[in-house]
Amino acid sequence: MCTLSMNFHRDLLLPQVLAGKLPEVLDFVKDLAHLEPATKIQLKDLAEEMQAITKGLEKVEQELATSEKDGPVSETFYKKLKEFLADAQAEGRSLASLYSTAGKSADSLAHYFGEDPVRCPFEQVVSTLLSFVKTFERAHAENLRQVEAEKKKAQMEAEREKAKAAAAHKKAGSPEPGVSDR
């Protein structure tokens, strides 16, 4: 992905321009508070877990069918298992829907950044985005340090000039600037 610059000096430019033109967007990082935890998500693992849940539900369905044939001996077990299966299937459908939404959202995220989700998986997009955010934060902090250093330098220079002027006036025998004789 070519969305990140590896040249830190060039990276300083974006936060600098934003600070000058759109300072209100500098805190976009707050909107991405869940980005770092998202880098730990592996869609492949989620797919495997969804398959395991589906297979588990199929086994429960088989057990339910078997216990139904057992007759009165398994009647209580059958009723409880049937209730459990109904709840578990509802939860399974809900999880499947969430998983589908997550997959579509992951693909949309890749497309948003101009990437093909097949060649640039979710994990890579999120990792690259996190890297960009961290680089942006470091660059913004560095820009703030530079601005502060320039202010201090200008203040010290002004004090030096003031001291020079005061020394020059003293040497010339006149009172300090701003002090008048009455």
N, C-alpha and C positions, 0 to 999 in steps of 0.2 A: 504494500500500500504506500503510495507516494504522498500521503497527506501530512506527513511529519517532516520537518526540516531537521537535519542533524547538525546544522550550524547554529550554535547557541546565540551568537551575535545577531544573526538574522532573526532568530526567535524572539529577541527582545523587541523587535519592531511592532509586532501585532499588539501586545499589551500597551505599548507606548501610543500607538495610533488610537486605539480604543479609549485610552485614558483621556486623550485630547478631544476626541470627537463624540464618543458614546460611553462616558464613564459609568452609566447605569448598567451596562452589560458586563462589566468586569467581574461581577459576582455570579456569572453563569455557572460557576463551579458548584455553587450551592444547589443548583437544580440537578446536578449529577451526583448527589450524595451517595447513591446506591451503585455507582459505577464500579468501585473497587470490589464489593461483594459479587457483583455480576460477573467479574472475571473468573470467579471460581465455579461458575455454572458450566457444565459440559452437556450439551444437548444430546450427545451420544449416550451418556449415562442416563439421562431422562428417558430416552427412547427405550433403553434396556429395562428400566424400572417399569415403564408403561406396559411392556410386553410381559414382564413378570406378574404384574397385577392382573392383566387379562388372562394369563394362564392359570393364575390362582383362582380367579372367579370361575373359570371353566371346571376346575377340579371340584370346587364347592358345588357347582351345578350337578356334576356327576355323583357326588356324595349324596346330594339331596335326592336324586333319582333312585339311587341305591337304597337309601333309608326308607323311601316311600314303599318300596317292595317288601320291606321287612315286616310290615303290618303293625299290629298294636304294640309290639315290643319297642319299637323306635318312634312311636307316635309323638311323644314330648320332644325328643331330639329333632324329629322332622319339622315340627312347628317352629322350634327355636331356630333351626338352620334356615328355614324358609324366610323367617323375619330377618335374620342376619343377611341372607343373600339379597333380599330386596333392598336393604340399606346399603350393602356393599356395592351392588350394581349401580345404584343412584350415585354413590360416591365415585365409582369408577367412570361413569359417564361425565361427571363433573371434572374429574381429573383429565380425562381424554380431551374435553373441551378446552381446559386450561393449557394442556400440552399443545394442542393445535394452535391456539392463540399465541403461545410463546414462539412456536416455530414460524408462524406468519410474521410476528413482530420482529423476530431475528432476521428474517429475509428482508423485511421492509427497512430495517436499520442498515443492512448492507447496501440495498438499492439507494437509500438516502445519501450515502457517501459515494455513490457511483461505482459500487463494486458488485460483482456477480456472486451471489450467495453460495454458489457451487464451488467457485475457486477461492472465495474469501469467506470462510465460515464465521459464524457468530463470535466464537472465541477470539478469533484474530481481530475482528472489527472492534470488539469491546476492549481488548488488550491495547490496540493501537490508539483508541480514543482515550483510554486511561493514560497512556504515555503522553499524548498531546496535552491533556489537562495538567498533568504534573509538570511538563515542560513549560506550559503557559504560566502556571503558578510560580515556578522558579524565576521565569523571565520577569513577571510582574513584580515580584519581590525585589529582584535585582534593580529594576527600573526605579522602584521606590527608594532603594538604598542610594542609587546614583543621584536622584533628585535631592535627597536629604544631604548628601555629601556636597553637592553643588551649592545648596543653601548655606551650609556651614562655611564653605570656602569663600562664598561671596560675603558672608557676615564677617569672617576673619579679615578679608581684604578691606572691607569698609572700616573695620576697627583699626587696621594697620594704617590706612590713609588718614583716619582721624587723628591717630597718634602722631603720624608724620607731620600733619598740619599743625598740631598743638606744639610739637617740638620746634618746628620752623618759626612759629610765632613767638615762642619763648626765647629762641636764639636771637630773634630780631629785637627783643626787648619789649615787645608789645604784649598786652594782656592776652589771655587765651581767647580764642574766638567764642563769642557769645557772652563774654564777661565785659561789662562796661564800667568805666570809672564814673563816679557820680560827682 
